[in-house]
Amino acid sequence: MEKTITKMIEQFVKAEKLRALIETEIFSWIHMEEFLTFIHKLKKDRWTMGDITAEDMEKFVSRLESDYVEEDSGYVDQALKTVDRFMDFCVKSGWVASKPWGDIRTLRKEEES
């Protein structure tokens, strides 16, 4: 009996891991598309990741916070973390020299003050 329960738990954990990976991928796409759509509307013509400024990010944070009420603040946090990780990836890949806004958590705290 113990082996059966252990196998069931193993299967459950594997399924949960897969579910979490799928959710992460889906939400990452949603957050990045939302960010890139916002930046594209803001910049209008051709732009590169290096053209994104701290001011652009402040506007994105404000827009997220105005679009998603307090109950959805978890969504805002997750979206900002996704964009922040993407920009970390851009820096590590050499696509941009640095993130113009530094640490997203600092920017969000400044916005909330």
Helices and strands as residue ranges (DSSP letters): H 2-43, G 49-51, H 54-67, G 70-72, H 73-92, H 104-112
